Amino acid sequence: MVTLTSDQENAKNLIEEWFFNTYDQVFVLSGYAGTGKTFLIDYVVREVLHLKAGTEAVFVSPTGKAAANLVRGGTMAGTVHSLIYVRDEDDFDVDENGEIVERKELTFYKREKIDEKIRLIIVDEASMINESVLNDLLSFNVKCLFCGDGAQLPPVNGTCPLLVSPHYTMTEIVRQAADNPIIQVATLAREGKQIPYGNYGETVCVIRKNAIPKSERKRLFLKADQIICGRNVTRNALNEEIRAYKGIGADEVLPVEGEKLICTLNDWEKPLDKGRNFHLVNGIIGIGREIKESFDDLASMYFQPDFLDEEVKVPFDTGIFTAGKYSHLYGERAVTLSDGSVVHEGNFALLHKLRAVSEEPICRFEFAYAITCHKSQGSEFDFVIVFDESWAFGEEKNRWLYTAITRAREKLLIIR
């Protein structure tokens, strides 16, 4: 028998009342880390609303990485984009020879309707939903339960006000989570309290940055699933340091085989899986293979996201690796030639010499051994090292540290 906390019981009753007895389309549930929000939603859907997950109730997230966290926890989930948008099947052009070719810019449109079996849409990481997508989602007139953590950082370009005034906020830490050192230090961070140096159980440690021997620093950095920091200057230095630990020479400015990379630009034209459920968007982390430098500050590689077994071939801008800044503007495109090389769409000399095979947006990637806290939103990792640079974020410093800490699932090292 399931026993709910009083906090969870209150949330359950409000959701039940909203779903069955009101015409309101939206319910917004906020919940701090450790309050059992994910457990409660799953319980309410199955045992209170009696909806079949995956058919009558669908779980979605703004990004593939956030959806993957739900899937990892046993919940069938996809992205908001794959639920409500579809590629225009008439999206083609006719070339000078009368042959049908793929249009330069693929277009997506809002579906006319979604599966009529769907009675409830549960949106995780709701703060990452922008206003345009929110309006499109609500146009289907299906009840939507938006969930998120109002204590986390808002997205960099976030404009969605959902979590500003939630219908209910869960604040009571469940008994199991109360004993979790990660939740303990996360709560201290959220409440703006000092987190003392030392060990918290066997899973959390807070240490001064000058107290780590160089040999131990190398061991920890190579063992961590993700390092999170605040400033780009720190991120760049850490990535250089870790590449050196991995034996990659300073002259190897481009990614080498198997390096950890993060996408830094949304590309909704690029599906990552055969089912087209996930797309290459800002914040996706994975590894690069078969990196081949080409022309016009471009290269190509096979990129495998860390939450999928599939990989996709992409052209990417090498300027950030070679010159410290991107060489191509947002929206510019790369052409793959018959010899496998990639060139900028404006390189008419090579385009006339070799046959064009395909054309697509130029992707952007950077090294991802260390990433900023903002880039980590929506992700979780087993062992996280946090370089506490919360001091750099003014009034948002508590949110910054809380967000960084709650990216850790099992082990956490805070360095400051």
C-alpha positions, 0 to 999 in steps of 0.5 A: 500500500502506498503511503503519501506525505501530507504534501503529496496528498494535497497535490494529489487531491488538487490534481484529481479535483482539477482533472475530473471536476473543472474545465481548466485546461492547465494545472502547474505543479512545482516541486523541490528536489526530494519531494517525490514529485515524479513518483506522485505524478506516476501514482496519480496517473495510474491509481487516481486518474486511472489512465493508461500511460502512453495512450490516454496519458502521455509524458513529454519533455521540451528536450530529448535529454530531459525525456531520456531521464524519464525513460531511464526511470521507467516512464515512456516519454518523448519530446513535446516537438514530436508530439505536436509537430510534423514535417511537411511531407510536401517539403521539396523543390524541383531542380533544373533537370526536373528532379525532385530534391529536398528543400533547403530548409525543412519545415514543420507544422503543427498537427491538425490533431493528436491521437483522440485517445489522449486525455492528459499530457504531462509536461516535465521540465515545464520551465523550458517550454517557450510561449510559442510551443505552449500556445501550440500545445494548448490549441489541442484542447487536451488537459495539460499537467505541467511539472517542474522545479521552481527553485531551479534556474530559469532557462537563459532565454526562457519566457514561459511564466508557468512556474512563476505562479504554480497551482501547488508547490511541493516542499516536504522532503520525503523520508527516503530523500531526507537521508540522501546527502545530495538532497541535504546539501541541495536543500541548504543551497536552495535555502541560501545556507552555507554548505560546510566543507567535509563529507556527507555520508559516503556520496557527497564531499565539499572540498577547497580547490587547493586541497586536491593533490594533482594526481587525485585531481586527475583521477577524479576528473577522469572518473566524473560523469560530468563536471559543471561550472559557472563561467566559460573561462573555467569551462574552457580551462577544465576541458583543456586540462581533461583533454591533456589527462586523456593524452590528447596533445595541445596541437589536436585542436579539433575533436578526436575519435570518441571525444565527449561533445555538447551540441550548442545550437538547436537543429529541429531538421536533424532527427537523432533516431529512426522514429524521429522522436528526438532531435539534435538540440542545444544541450545534447551531449554525446561522443563524436566518431570519424571526424573528417575536416573539410573546407570552409572551416567545416568538418563532418562526424558521426555523433551519438547522443549519450541516451541513444544507441543510434548515431547521426552524421552531421556537418559542424563549424570548426571555428570554435575549436581553431579560432575560439569563435564560430565561423558561420552564422546561425542558419547557414548551411553546409553541402555534402559533396559526392566525395564525402567532404562538406563545404559552405553553401556559398563555395560555388567553385567546389559546388560546380566541380563536384556533385552535391549529395545533400544540404543541411544546417551547419551544426555547432559543438564544443567539448563537454567534459566540463559544461556550464550549469545552464547547459546542464539543465534537464540532464542528470548524471551519476557522478557530478563534480561542481565547481562552485562559482555561484558567487558570479550569479548575484541574486541567482546564486542560490538557484545556480548552486541548487540547480548544479547540485541536483544534476547528480544522481548518486555521487557529488563533489563540490569544489570551491 
